[in-house]
């Protein structure tokens, strides 16, 4: 798509209606900044933009991705998974580039809040430094959790701090809210102290987006053993409760409630159950040389890869196999097996 076409497409977008992707709203929907007259009358395009972003709910694609992510955590060996609930607003990534000059870290694909694993590791390291300085953690323990770049003993961390994902079940999938920070003496900051602040300065309120209190996140940590997982998880939980994560922690942002809920996720040996989807349509396609079969009409989407489809395809009549090869849709009753969060095709019966 050429540049003029992109400009036309973006100009056609309306910030007055909520969209499926708050990140796209905040980075692409602002066609122009409000001029001085609009600011004086309160008609600010930025306000409409923030309103649209905060009303944008988590879409179905994110809900499905979150369910997959949730299920995968229990399949990783030596992984501690737990829920955390915000006690105060969360502002991660305020320094990110943004048309509004105040950023927020959102998942690039889905537009929902995410706390990067690097931020969680940094927070945990702050808590660990306090323990080490107090003589309650040895240098070897510190190196196990965070690694070492010393020339004499370089070592990578034995712990993995995964990104924390927002739970779309909290706040009906609408985790964002509008917040305001007011610069009371803008000339003092603009001149870097050359002009002294006074009572005659005009305050400059700056609106931005944060994650609202009571929003819930899914945390997970993997380590060399279950004991190290527990140790790192308790260290991170203490930091989230007492130190806060993200920006403006000195102003009370980024703190979590001191009540952590462990997550029971299906592990590798999770019990499996079979079920039948009575009326489905099968459609075969080739993507980059690999065969994929789409099962449509069931309670949820299912894509069958070539390695699984080959064994099932042998049970079909030759006529139906030929129809699928020609790209035609075939009606069938489908039998699947659920294994935790995974759904596997077991058999097909042509209708």
Secondary structure, 3 states (H helix, E strand, C coil): CCHHHHHHHHHCCCCCCCCCCHHHHHHHCCCCCCCHHHHHHCCCHHHHHHHHHHCCCCCHHHHHHHHHHHHHHCCCCCEEEEEEEECCCECCCCCCCCCCCCCCCECCCCCCEEECHHHHHHHHHHHHHHHHHCCCCCHHHHHHHHCECCCCCCECCCCEECCEEECCCHHHHCCEEEEEEEECCHHHHHCCCCCCCCCCCCCEEEEEEEECCCCEEEEEEECCCHHHHHHHHHHHHHHHHHCCCCCCHHHCCCCECCCCEECCCCCCCCCEEEEEEEEEEEEEEEECCEEEEEEECCCCCEEEEHHHHHHHHCCCCHHHHHHHHCCCCEEEEEEEEEECCEEEEEEEEEC
